[in-house]
Amino acid sequence: MKVVISHIDGMKFEAKTAKSSFVIDCPIISPVEYFLSGIITCSATDIIMLPKKKNIIVTDLKVTGDALRNEDYPQKFNELHLLYEFNSDTDDKSAARYVMASLQTYCSTINTIRSDVKISYSVIHNGDLIADKVELISATASICSEFGEIESCPA
């Protein structure tokens, strides 16, 4: 994977990838906000794609990330809580397993920061809170082969 960042003017930068490009306009949206958005989007794609493998459709997906950072430099993330809210026609146990599989196995961005950041999550499925402040073990990713390969945003 290769990304090239070029200065446009002021605090605007263009990010070019192999597939596309976009403008990073600081301080409108900071690089750290883009970083957190990427982390969340990586997992959100899994929450759409994992159920799809079993012909389950997820609707109304919203993932909220709340990160706590160091006050001193470097202001890295110390904690990250993710709140998943979505509807589907599957049972609550399966819905929770989709989130867990994303966080423990499939989401490469989460697993990149997992050893250094305390990560927790909550899940609201079909309007009901089915998991609340579940903490991930800060370690290497576990392999969840139950879902096999998934189509997601290619790197």
C-alpha positions in Angstrom: 0.0 0.0 0.0 1.3 3.4 -0.9 -0.1 6.9 -0.2 1.5 10.1 -1.3 0.7 13.4 0.5 1.3 16.6 -1.4 1.0 20.1 0.0 -1.6 22.2 -1.8 -1.5 25.5 0.2 -2.0 26.7 3.7 -3.0 23.6 5.7 -4.5 21.7 2.7 -2.9 18.5 1.5 -3.8 16.0 -1.2 -3.6 12.3 -0.4 -3.2 10.1 -3.5 -3.7 6.4 -3.3 -3.5 3.8 -6.1 -7.2 4.1 -6.6 -8.2 7.7 -5.8 -7.3 10.9 -4.1 -8.8 13.2 -1.5 -8.0 16.5 0.2 -7.1 16.8 3.9 -8.1 20.2 5.0 -6.6 21.0 8.4 -7.8 22.2 10.8 -11.3 21.7 9.4 -10.7 17.9 9.9 -7.5 17.0 11.6 -5.3 14.1 10.6 -6.2 12.4 13.9 -9.9 12.7 13.0 -9.2 11.1 9.6 -7.2 8.3 11.4 -10.1 7.6 13.8 -12.6 7.8 10.9 -10.5 5.2 9.0 -10.4 2.9 12.1 -14.2 3.1 12.5 -14.9 2.7 8.8 -12.7 -0.4 8.6 -14.9 -2.1 11.2 -18.1 -0.7 9.8 -17.4 -2.4 6.5 -17.1 -5.7 8.3 -20.4 -5.2 10.0 -22.0 -5.0 6.6 -20.0 -7.7 4.9 -19.9 -10.5 7.5 -23.7 -10.8 7.8 -24.0 -10.5 4.0 -22.1 -13.8 3.7 -25.0 -15.5 5.5 -27.6 -13.5 3.5 -28.3 -11.2 6.4 -28.9 -7.5 5.6 -27.7 -4.9 8.1 -29.6 -1.6 8.0 -29.3 1.8 9.8 -25.6 1.1 10.8 -24.0 3.8 12.9 -20.7 3.3 14.6 -19.5 6.0 17.1 -16.0 6.1 18.3 -14.9 7.9 21.4 -11.1 8.1 21.9 -9.2 9.4 24.9 -5.7 10.7 24.1 -2.6 11.7 26.1 -2.6 15.3 27.2 1.1 15.5 26.6 3.0 14.8 23.4 2.8 12.5 21.7 -1.0 12.7 22.1 -1.6 9.1 21.1 -4.8 7.2 21.8 -5.0 5.5 25.2 -8.6 4.3 25.1 -11.1 3.8 22.4 -14.8 2.9 22.9 -16.9 1.9 19.9 -20.7 2.0 20.0 -22.3 -0.1 17.2 -26.0 0.5 16.4 -27.7 -1.4 13.7 -30.8 -3.4 12.7 -30.9 -6.8 11.0 -33.1 -9.9 10.8 -30.6 -12.1 12.7 -30.6 -12.9 16.4 -28.7 -10.9 19.0 -26.1 -13.5 19.6 -25.1 -13.5 15.9 -25.2 -9.7 15.8 -22.7 -9.6 18.7 -20.5 -12.2 17.0 -20.2 -10.1 13.8 -18.9 -7.2 15.9 -16.5 -9.4 17.8 -15.2 -11.0 14.6 -14.6 -7.6 13.1 -12.7 -6.4 16.2 -10.7 -9.6 16.9 -9.9 -10.8 13.4 -11.0 -8.9 10.3 -10.4 -5.2 11.0 -6.7 -4.5 10.3 -6.8 -0.9 11.6 -8.2 -2.0 15.0 -5.7 -4.8 15.2 -2.9 -2.4 14.3 -3.5 -0.3 17.4 -4.9 -3.0 19.7 -1.7 -3.8 21.6 -1.3 -0.1 22.6 -4.9 1.1 23.1 -7.5 -0.1 25.6 -10.5 -0.9 23.3 -14.0 -1.5 24.4 -17.3 -1.8 22.6 -21.1 -1.7 23.1 -23.7 -3.0 20.7 -27.3 -1.9 20.2 -29.1 -4.3 17.9 -32.7 -3.7 16.8 -33.0 -1.1 19.5 -31.8 -3.3 22.4 -28.5 -3.0 24.2 -26.9 -6.5 23.8 -23.3 -5.8 24.8 -22.1 -3.0 27.0 -18.5 -1.8 27.5 -17.0 -5.2 26.6 -13.2 -4.9 26.7 -10.9 -6.4 24.1 -7.8 -8.1 25.4 -4.9 -6.0 24.3 -2.9 -8.7 22.5 -2.4 -10.0 19.1 -5.4 -10.6 16.9 -7.2 -13.9 17.2 -8.2 -15.8 14.1 -11.9 -16.3 13.7 -12.2 -18.7 10.8 -16.0 -19.0 11.1 -16.6 -16.4 8.4 -13.6 -17.2 6.2 -12.5 -14.7 3.6 -14.8 -11.6 3.3 -15.1 -9.0 0.6 -14.2 -5.7 2.1 -12.4 -2.5 1.2 -9.2 -3.8 -0.4 -6.0 -2.3 1.0 
